[in-house]
Amino acid sequence: MISPTSELSVEPLNLSSPQNLLSTLQELRQTVESEGKATFNQWRSHIQRPEFLASALNLAEYIALRRHDLRDLQAALMPWGLSSLGRIEGRVMPNLDAVIATLEVICGSESAQQLNRPPIEFFFEGDRLLQQHTEELFGQSPLQRRVRIMVTLPTEAATDYEMVREMMQRGANCMRINCAHDTIAVWQDTIDHIRRAQQETGTPCKIIMDLAGLKIRTGVVLAPHHKKRVFKGDRILLLRCEPKIATKAAARKVEAGDAIPSHVKHFQTSCTVPEILDLLIVDNPVYIDDGKIQTRVIDTQHRVHKGQGILLEVTNASPKGVKLRPQKGLNFPDTVLPLSPLTEKDLSDLDFVATHADIIGYSFVQRPADIELLQQELDRRLVKGQSRPAIVAKIETAIAVSNLPELIIYAAGKQSFGVMIARGDLAVEIGYQRLTEIQEEILWLCEAAHIPVIWATQVLESLVKNGIPSRGEMTDAAMAERAECVMLNKGPFVAEAIAILDDVLTRMEAHQSKKTPQLRARPSW
């Protein structure tokens, strides 16, 4: 994650004259160019695609720029009618050069006669590269809008061709198959329907197959006698193995909350990836069920179970209590999990996915080595001369955000690449109050690298599931215009949601392009 510093901090009064502004910007440009080249040179050996070199250099320059606190400089540029550098992501050096050239004219500098202003095509090269990389990933954009629509398909897509065709006709540009569900036979039938609908409608559509990835979940749950819900202050014993229940009849009673063994003093459940427990220390947070139950570690060597579990204390839960259920997600926000993002199931699924998907969704990506691992596994499965499918990295942890520049370099330096902002897990990992901030940082970094972004998780969720959107969801859908693709989840009203999202994105494109307002004529005012 980029952490701005105050290396170039200047008092507003020192920037009141164009001469001071000019010298400050010239100094900034020199620093950005020098530091950007140094970072780029460190990355150069990992970039095999010549067409990505310019994007990698711009990303390095953007990172160098964001090491400085430029807020005073931005405010000082505004009264002169100059760019405040607020939309510099895709064109760092051309933007700086354009402002410097204009200030030289204002100051009557002799160097202004040398026409230092960058050519128009150079200034907009970043926009062209982002469009190029987006088309490489998703294909040609729809005629009516820039932003693509991705739809998660249900199992029924394998048997209901008309459903797939209708989604495509309503505006879907990319179909997502979640490999955590169904079988290869179901996936194949679904893909056949997508390809058939493409031919019949003449509509291009990419197929993304999401690898299931690590599923860190709770196991069987035991509760203390007469307790149905977890409240703040309760304790949960998180075990390496599932709590033992003698018979199936007893298990049914446990599920019903009856006949709980008398020795059960705390809620009990297990972790499906038990080696994580070895990494936890006292006071580490552990979140359960998308953060509905927030806990902290209070004992890593619980005596009753002889070190086979850790004891958690609930620090936050609904005042009405929360049911602790099996198969709910576990998050460990402050714990580095040195686990492979590719499970045995993923490796098995890759035998099919590598040759059938246009794009592979990659969960739990945290380090550049994770990117290299998937690339190596793909190469083992592809015949000579066959190109790799594109990769979309799902950014869902704080570590992934911190490593995002390197993840981009290692992936996009070798193949078509995109980033998905997995807002569900990311919000739990970093805290809901920071989600918007981090979401913006991901958008900025990806635009600096000319990398397409997918805006995901709960977009128009109420509409998809219940047929009626909330007001907040409509605003969220409009904000999604900042990305290159928006993902809808499956639900009974997803076709209606596609049509509404298509309309919203088309309307918003007339008003907003990335961070830039579009000031179209408004005669009705």
Stockholm file with secondary structure:
# STOCKHOLM 1.0

chainA/1-525         MISPTSELSVEPLNLSSPQNLLSTLQELRQTVESEGKATFNQWRSHIQRPEFLASALNLAEYIALRRHDLRDLQAALMPWGLSSLGRIEGRVMPNLDAVIATLEVICGSESAQQLNRPPIEFFFEGDRLLQQHTEELFGQSPLQRRVRIMVTLPTEAATDYEMVREMMQRGANCMRINCAHDTIAVWQDTIDHIRRAQQETGTPCKIIMDLAGLKIRTGVVLAPHHKKRVFKGDRILLLRCEPKIATKAAARKVEAGDAIPSHVKHFQTSCTVPEILDLLIVDNPVYIDDGKIQTRVIDTQHRVHKGQGILLEVTNASPKGVKLRPQKGLNFPDTVLPLSPLTEKDLSDLDFVATHADIIGYSFVQRPADIELLQQELDRRLVKGQSRPAIVAKIETAIAVSNLPELIIYAAGKQSFGVMIARGDLAVEIGYQRLTEIQEEILWLCEAAHIPVIWATQVLESLVKNGIPSRGEMTDAAMAERAECVMLNKGPFVAEAIAILDDVLTRMEAHQSKKTPQLRARPSW
#=GR chainA/1-525 SS CCCCBBTTCCCGGGGSSHHHHHHHHHHHHHHHHHHHHHHHHHHGGGCCCGGGHHHHHHHHHHHHHTTBCCHHHHHHHGGGTCCCSTTCTTCHHHHHHHHHHHHHHHHTCGGGGGCCSCCHHHHTHHHHHHHHHHHHHHCSCCTTCSSEEEEECCGGGGTCHHHHHHHHHHTCCEEEEETTSSCHHHHHHHHHHHHHHHHHHTCCCEEEEECCCCCCBBCCCBCCTTCCSBCTTCEEEEESSCCCCSCHHHHHHHHTTCSCCTTCCSEEEEBSSGGGGGGCCTTCEEEETTTTEEEEEEESSCGGGTTSEEEEEEEECCTTCBCCCTTCBEECTTCCCCCCSCCHHHHHHHHHHHHHCSEEEECSCCSHHHHHHHHHHHHHHSCTTCCCCEEEEEECSHHHHHTHHHHHHHHHTTSCEEEEEEHHHHHHHHCHHHHHHHHHHHHHHHHHTTCCEEEESSTTHHHHHHSCCCHHHHHHHHHGGGSSEEEECCCTTHHHHHHHHHHHHHHHHTTEETTEECCCCCTTC
#=GC SS_cons         CCCCBBTTCCCGGGGSSHHHHHHHHHHHHHHHHHHHHHHHHHHGGGCCCGGGHHHHHHHHHHHHHTTBCCHHHHHHHGGGTCCCSTTCTTCHHHHHHHHHHHHHHHHTCGGGGGCCSCCHHHHTHHHHHHHHHHHHHHCSCCTTCSSEEEEECCGGGGTCHHHHHHHHHHTCCEEEEETTSSCHHHHHHHHHHHHHHHHHHTCCCEEEEECCCCCCBBCCCBCCTTCCSBCTTCEEEEESSCCCCSCHHHHHHHHTTCSCCTTCCSEEEEBSSGGGGGGCCTTCEEEETTTTEEEEEEESSCGGGTTSEEEEEEEECCTTCBCCCTTCBEECTTCCCCCCSCCHHHHHHHHHHHHHCSEEEECSCCSHHHHHHHHHHHHHHSCTTCCCCEEEEEECSHHHHHTHHHHHHHHHTTSCEEEEEEHHHHHHHHCHHHHHHHHHHHHHHHHHTTCCEEEESSTTHHHHHHSCCCHHHHHHHHHGGGSSEEEECCCTTHHHHHHHHHHHHHHHHTTEETTEECCCCCTTC
//
